[in-house]
Every structure is written in structure tokens, then in C-alpha cells.
């Protein structure tokens, strides 16, 4: 299969051969923050109910430097739609999300990626659940191919065996495959493999890009990337959540906030993570360190805002359109260095 886009431009693998590719994720959390989606079930109903909001976020990420418009079909699978009583809207939601991604991509030379994800019904070793999950992957992949995607991402999957089912569906459709695992508190997949072992199995089964996304923030994801890079010969991906996780609390689900006594569920996840949000400079640092390890498919997952994606781009030495508005403190009323800032204002900065 030729590595080109539908429009005839360079495809994902050709771009990766030239250098890193940036992909913005995080649509669920950002659309929820903007008030168009309910936390909990996290079904992307906004695709149908507020398509303008989804289109706006695509364009915001594009403006910030994302080279991939990822269709907002995370949790848009049959089981999630059934859970909220909207299974009848399954195909319409998927096709609409794919078209919104393509419309945004056409405004630049961005790639369009289909998206499948963790099923939340897979049971390792259970043949019936495997058949059900594979059928779910097949139908979403089929719609993505119909809508002319450039490649397909399978993401946030905790079982290597489930990720292999997604990979089989993607490869059966003749598509380039990016497969990203989610590693929870224990540094292994739910079927007991190290991330490096799982990545190697996925590469051997035909994955074009393997890596990690979601669950872990930059600090707790970075140590897992070196062993993956050493284990595989294909491209490696890293898209952490935009939260300050630690060795003791390595996932955003495991974070605790003893300073807040008003948490409705007694934990910050998922709607009270604000105090843990990483800043743009931490994302720049992670991007540089991950690239130094040989990671070439880079981005940010849950919690990402456009400023985080711009930070990824600038860490790679790029200047997306949003870089026109990158910080310039020289004109600040107190911290500025310009001769036009009154001296008494500069002197007062220590009292702010």
C-alpha cells in the first residue's frame, strides 16, 4: 500500500521518516470542559449535538501545530452507545466525526486519522468477548475506511491481547496502524506484559507505530519509553495526559488531593484535576526528552489544551500559526524590559 494521503500528499510513514509527527488528542476532556459533553460515560455525543464545538477544537489544535486531525470517535463504539441508549446513532456519529476531522484537515495539509479504543468489555482469554470486541473494531474501522482516512489509531487499550484485535481489524482493512497502550498503576499491561514486551508483540503482528497514551503524565510515562524504543524497530509514540503524576501516584486516576475537602467522589479524577495540570514548559521538556529517546509520534492526551500542543511543536523547533502569539514578556506592565515601561512600574514588580 502506498504511503500517501487521499489527496496524494505524504502519508504518515513518509512524514515520520522525515521527522516527528504531532497528534493532538484530549478531545473528551476539552469538550467536557467547554460544556458540551458529560463526564462519566464520556460518550462523544457532541459530534451530533454540537458539531460546531468539535470542529472548533479541531481547528484550534490545527492552529496550535497538530499535524493529525484525530476523528472524535473515542468511546463512540457500540457498547458505549448502548450504555446511554443511543446505539441507533452509532454509524451517524462515527461518520459525522470522521467528516468533521477531514473538513478541518483540508484547511492545511494535516492527516486524518480514524480512531478505535478500549472496549471496556474485553476479558482476556474469553473467546466470546474477543469476538464481540473484534466485531466492534471491524465496524468502526470500516466506516473510517469508507470516509477516506489516512491511517487509524487504536488507543488507550490496557490489554495487549485486545490491542492485537484492534491491529488485526486495521490491517485487514489495509490501513497504516498506530497502536497505543494505556499503562495503569502497575507498570504492565492488564495481561501481565511489560510495555516493551507488549510493544514488540504488536510490532511483530504488523503495527507501524507502537507506544503509550493516556493514564500517565509526562513524569511517569517517560521512564517507560526507553525500554520500548530499545525493544522495537518501528516508530514509537508517546502522548501523556496533561497532569502532574508521580512515582507514588503514576496515573491521573490515582492522584489524591488532601488539600480539597469538597470532592464529590473523594478523588480528583476526572473533574477536579485542575490543580495537577502540567504547564506548557513541562510539556516542552517532556517532548525534548522523549524525542531524544527516539520517540517520533508525539502529542498530549486527556487534559490537553491547544497551548500544550503548541508547546510540543515549539519544542521540536517549529512555528505553527499559534506561535505568533507565544509569550513575550518584554511588554508586560511590570515584568517587561522595554524602555517604554515606566521605571517605577518595573521597580514595583517585587510587590506584586
C-alpha positions as CSV (number, residue, x, y, z in Angstrom):
1,X,0.0,0.0,0.0
2,X,1.4,3.4,-1.0
3,X,2.0,5.7,1.9
4,X,0.1,8.7,0.6
5,X,-3.0,10.6,1.6
6,X,-6.2,10.5,-0.4
7,X,-5.1,13.9,-1.8
8,X,-1.8,12.4,-2.9
9,X,0.4,14.0,-0.3
10,X,2.9,12.3,2.0
11,X,1.3,9.8,4.3
12,X,2.1,9.1,8.0
13,X,5.1,6.8,7.5
14,X,6.7,9.1,4.9
15,X,6.3,12.0,7.3
16,X,7.7,10.0,10.2
17,X,10.7,9.2,8.0
18,X,11.4,12.9,7.7
19,X,10.9,13.7,11.4
20,X,8.5,13.8,14.3
21,X,4.7,14.0,13.7
22,X,2.4,15.8,16.2
23,X,-1.0,14.5,17.1
24,X,-3.4,16.3,19.5
25,X,-5.6,14.0,21.5
26,X,-7.6,15.1,24.6
27,X,-10.9,15.8,22.8
28,X,-13.0,14.2,25.5
29,X,-11.7,16.3,28.4
30,X,-11.5,19.5,26.5
31,X,-15.1,19.2,25.0
32,X,-16.3,18.4,28.5
33,X,-14.6,21.4,30.0
34,X,-16.2,23.6,27.3
35,X,-19.6,22.3,28.4
36,X,-20.7,20.0,25.5
37,X,-20.2,16.5,27.0
38,X,-20.9,14.8,30.2
39,X,-18.1,13.3,32.4
40,X,-18.7,9.7,33.4
41,X,-20.0,7.9,30.4
42,X,-17.8,10.2,28.2
43,X,-19.7,9.3,25.0
44,X,-18.9,12.0,22.3
45,X,-22.5,13.0,21.7
46,X,-21.2,16.5,21.0
47,X,-20.3,15.2,17.5
48,X,-24.1,15.1,16.7
49,X,-25.4,17.7,19.2
50,X,-22.7,20.4,18.9
51,X,-20.7,19.6,15.8
52,X,-19.5,23.3,15.6
53,X,-17.8,22.8,19.0
54,X,-15.9,19.7,17.8
55,X,-15.0,21.5,14.5
56,X,-13.7,24.5,16.5
57,X,-11.5,22.2,18.6
58,X,-10.1,20.5,15.6
59,X,-9.2,23.9,14.2
60,X,-7.7,25.1,17.5
61,X,-5.4,22.1,17.6
62,X,-4.5,22.6,13.9
63,X,-3.7,26.2,14.6
64,X,-1.5,25.1,17.5
65,X,0.6,22.7,15.4
66,X,-1.2,19.3,15.3
67,X,-0.5,17.5,12.1
68,X,-3.2,14.9,12.6
69,X,-6.9,15.5,12.9
70,X,-8.0,12.6,15.0
71,X,-11.6,11.8,14.5
72,X,-13.6,12.2,17.7
73,X,-14.7,8.6,17.9
74,X,-13.1,7.7,21.2
75,X,-15.9,5.9,23.1
76,X,-18.1,6.1,20.0
77,X,-18.3,2.3,19.9
78,X,-21.4,0.1,20.1
79,X,-21.1,-0.8,23.8
80,X,-20.8,2.9,24.9
81,X,-23.7,4.0,22.7
82,X,-25.8,1.1,24.1
83,X,-25.0,2.2,27.6
84,X,-26.7,5.6,27.1
85,X,-29.5,4.3,24.9
86,X,-28.2,5.7,21.6
87,X,-27.0,2.6,19.7
88,X,-29.1,3.7,16.8
89,X,-26.9,6.7,16.3
90,X,-23.7,4.7,16.1
91,X,-23.0,4.9,12.4
92,X,-24.1,8.5,12.1
93,X,-21.9,9.6,15.0
94,X,-18.8,7.9,13.6
95,X,-19.3,9.1,10.0
96,X,-20.0,12.7,11.2
97,X,-16.9,12.7,13.4
98,X,-14.8,11.5,10.5
99,X,-16.1,14.1,8.2
100,X,-15.5,16.9,10.8
101,X,-11.9,15.8,11.1
102,X,-11.5,15.7,7.3
103,X,-13.0,19.2,6.8
104,X,-10.5,20.6,9.3
105,X,-7.6,18.8,7.8
106,X,-8.4,20.2,4.3
107,X,-7.6,23.6,5.7
108,X,-4.0,22.6,5.9
109,X,-2.0,19.5,4.9
110,X,-2.9,17.6,8.1
111,X,-3.6,13.9,8.1
112,X,-6.9,12.4,9.0
113,X,-6.9,9.5,11.5
114,X,-9.7,7.1,12.3
115,X,-9.9,6.1,16.0
116,X,-10.8,3.0,17.9
117,X,-10.3,2.5,21.6
118,X,-10.7,0.3,24.7
119,X,-14.0,-1.6,24.6
120,X,-14.4,-1.9,28.4
121,X,-16.0,-5.3,27.9
122,X,-12.9,-7.3,26.8
123,X,-12.0,-10.2,29.1
124,X,-8.6,-11.7,28.5
125,X,-8.9,-15.4,27.5
126,X,-12.6,-15.2,26.9
127,X,-13.4,-16.1,23.3
128,X,-16.9,-14.6,23.3
129,X,-15.7,-11.2,24.4
130,X,-12.9,-11.3,21.9
131,X,-15.4,-12.0,19.1
132,X,-17.7,-9.2,20.2
133,X,-14.8,-6.7,20.5
134,X,-13.3,-7.6,17.2
135,X,-16.8,-7.0,15.5
136,X,-16.9,-3.6,17.2
137,X,-13.5,-2.7,15.9
138,X,-14.4,-4.0,12.4
139,X,-17.4,-1.8,12.1
140,X,-15.6,1.4,13.2
141,X,-12.6,0.7,11.0
142,X,-15.0,0.0,8.1
143,X,-16.6,3.5,8.5
144,X,-13.2,5.1,8.8
145,X,-12.0,3.5,5.5
146,X,-15.3,4.5,3.8
147,X,-14.7,8.1,4.8
148,X,-11.1,8.1,3.4
149,X,-8.8,8.3,6.5
150,X,-5.1,8.4,6.1
151,X,-4.4,5.9,8.9
152,X,-6.1,4.5,12.0
153,X,-5.2,4.9,15.7
154,X,-6.1,2.3,18.3
155,X,-5.6,3.9,21.7
156,X,-5.9,3.7,25.5
157,X,-6.0,-0.1,25.4
158,X,-4.8,-1.8,28.6
159,X,-4.6,-5.4,27.3
160,X,-2.0,-6.4,24.7
161,X,-4.4,-9.1,23.6
162,X,-7.2,-6.5,23.0
163,X,-4.8,-4.2,21.2
164,X,-3.9,-7.1,18.9
165,X,-7.6,-7.5,18.0
166,X,-7.7,-3.8,17.0
167,X,-4.5,-4.2,15.0
168,X,-5.9,-7.2,13.1
169,X,-9.0,-5.2,12.2
170,X,-6.9,-2.2,11.0
171,X,-4.5,-4.4,9.0
172,X,-7.4,-6.4,7.5
173,X,-8.6,-3.1,6.1
174,X,-5.2,-2.3,4.5
175,X,-4.6,0.6,6.8
176,X,-1.5,2.0,8.5
177,X,-1.8,1.3,12.2
178,X,-0.8,3.3,15.3
179,X,-1.3,1.2,18.4
180,X,-1.1,2.9,21.8
181,X,-1.3,1.1,25.1
182,X,-2.5,2.6,28.4
183,X,-0.4,1.6,31.4
184,X,-2.2,1.9,34.8
185,X,-0.7,2.0,38.3
186,X,1.3,-1.2,37.8
187,X,3.9,-0.8,35.1
188,X,2.5,-3.6,32.9
189,X,-0.5,-4.4,30.7
190,X,-3.5,-6.0,32.2
191,X,-2.4,-9.3,30.7
192,X,0.9,-9.1,32.5
193,X,3.4,-7.9,29.9
194,X,5.9,-5.1,30.3
195,X,5.2,-2.2,27.9
196,X,8.3,-3.2,26.0
197,X,7.2,-6.8,25.6
198,X,3.7,-5.7,24.5
199,X,5.1,-3.2,22.0
200,X,7.3,-5.9,20.5
201,X,4.3,-8.3,20.1
202,X,2.4,-5.5,18.4
203,X,5.3,-4.7,16.0
204,X,5.7,-8.4,15.2
205,X,2.0,-8.5,14.4
206,X,2.3,-5.6,11.9
207,X,1.9,-2.4,13.8
208,X,3.5,0.6,12.1
209,X,3.8,2.7,15.2
210,X,3.6,1.5,18.8
211,X,3.7,3.3,22.1
212,X,1.7,4.7,25.0
213,X,-1.0,7.2,25.5
214,X,-3.3,8.4,28.3
215,X,-3.4,7.4,32.0
216,X,0.2,8.6,32.8
217,X,1.5,12.1,32.9
218,X,4.9,13.1,31.5
219,X,6.9,12.3,34.6
220,X,5.6,8.7,35.0
221,X,5.3,7.9,31.3
222,X,8.9,8.9,30.3
223,X,10.7,6.1,32.2
224,X,8.7,3.5,30.2
225,X,9.6,4.9,26.8
226,X,13.3,4.0,26.6
227,X,12.7,0.2,27.0
228,X,10.0,0.4,24.3
229,X,12.4,2.2,22.0
230,X,15.1,-0.5,22.6
231,X,12.6,-3.3,22.0
232,X,11.2,-2.3,18.6
233,X,12.4,-1.2,15.3
234,X,9.3,0.7,14.2
235,X,8.2,4.2,15.1
236,X,7.3,4.9,18.8
237,X,4.5,7.1,20.1
238,X,4.1,9.0,23.4
239,X,1.0,11.0,24.3
240,X,0.8,11.5,28.1
241,X,-2.1,13.1,29.9
242,X,-1.6,16.8,30.8
243,X,-1.4,16.1,34.5
244,X,1.4,16.0,37.1
245,X,1.6,12.4,38.0
246,X,4.3,11.0,40.3
247,X,6.1,7.7,41.0
248,X,3.8,7.2,44.0
249,X,0.6,8.2,42.1
250,X,1.6,7.4,38.5
251,X,-1.8,7.7,36.8
252,X,-4.3,10.6,36.8
253,X,-6.9,8.2,38.2
254,X,-4.6,7.6,41.2
255,X,-4.0,11.2,42.1
256,X,-5.2,12.4,45.5
257,X,-5.8,16.0,46.7
258,X,-5.7,16.2,50.6
259,X,-6.0,20.0,50.2
260,X,-9.6,19.8,49.0
261,X,-12.4,18.5,51.2
262,X,-15.2,19.1,48.7
263,X,-14.5,16.4,46.1
264,X,-17.8,14.7,45.4
265,X,-16.2,11.2,44.9
266,X,-13.3,11.7,47.2
267,X,-10.8,11.9,44.3
268,X,-9.8,14.5,41.8
269,X,-10.4,12.2,38.8
270,X,-12.0,13.1,36.4
271,X,-13.5,16.5,37.1
272,X,-11.2,18.1,39.7
273,X,-7.8,17.6,38.2
274,X,-7.2,21.3,37.7
275,X,-4.5,21.7,40.4
276,X,-2.5,18.9,38.8
277,X,-2.4,20.3,35.2
278,X,1.1,20.5,33.8
279,X,2.2,23.7,32.3
280,X,3.4,24.3,28.7
281,X,7.1,24.2,29.8
282,X,6.7,20.8,31.3
283,X,5.3,19.6,28.0
284,X,8.2,21.2,26.1
285,X,10.6,19.4,28.4
286,X,8.8,16.0,28.0
287,X,8.8,16.4,24.2
288,X,12.5,17.1,24.0
289,X,13.3,14.2,26.3
290,X,11.0,11.8,24.5
291,X,12.4,12.8,21.1
292,X,16.0,12.3,22.5
293,X,15.0,8.7,23.3
294,X,13.9,8.2,19.7
295,X,10.1,8.8,20.1
296,X,8.7,10.3,16.9
297,X,4.9,10.3,17.2
298,X,4.3,12.9,19.8
299,X,1.3,14.7,21.4
300,X,-0.8,15.1,24.5
301,X,-3.9,13.2,25.6
302,X,-6.5,14.0,28.3
303,X,-6.3,17.4,29.7
304,X,-4.5,18.8,26.6
305,X,-5.3,22.4,25.6
306,X,-4.1,24.0,22.4
307,X,-1.3,25.7,24.3
308,X,0.1,22.3,25.2
309,X,0.1,21.3,21.5
310,X,1.9,24.5,20.6
311,X,4.5,23.6,23.3
312,X,5.1,20.3,21.6
313,X,5.6,22.0,18.2
314,X,7.9,24.6,19.6
315,X,10.0,22.0,21.5
316,X,10.5,20.4,18.1
317,X,11.7,23.8,16.7
318,X,8.5,24.5,14.8
319,X,6.5,27.7,14.5
320,X,2.8,26.9,13.9
321,X,0.4,29.8,13.3
322,X,-0.3,30.0,17.1
323,X,3.4,30.7,17.7
324,X,2.6,34.3,16.6
325,X,1.0,34.6,20.0
326,X,3.6,32.8,22.1
327,X,4.5,34.7,25.3
328,X,6.6,37.8,25.0
329,X,7.0,39.3,28.5
330,X,9.1,42.2,27.3
331,X,6.0,44.4,27.0
332,X,4.5,43.4,30.4
333,X,3.4,46.3,32.5
334,X,5.6,45.2,35.5
335,X,7.9,42.4,34.3
336,X,8.6,44.0,30.9
337,X,12.1,45.0,29.8
338,X,11.0,47.6,27.2
339,X,12.2,51.1,27.6
340,X,8.6,52.2,27.3
341,X,7.7,50.6,30.6
342,X,7.9,53.2,33.4
343,X,10.8,52.6,35.7
344,X,8.6,52.8,38.8
345,X,6.4,50.0,37.4
346,X,9.5,47.8,36.8
347,X,10.7,48.6,40.4
348,X,7.3,47.7,41.8
349,X,7.2,44.1,40.4
350,X,8.6,42.7,43.7
351,X,5.4,43.9,45.4
352,X,3.0,42.1,43.2
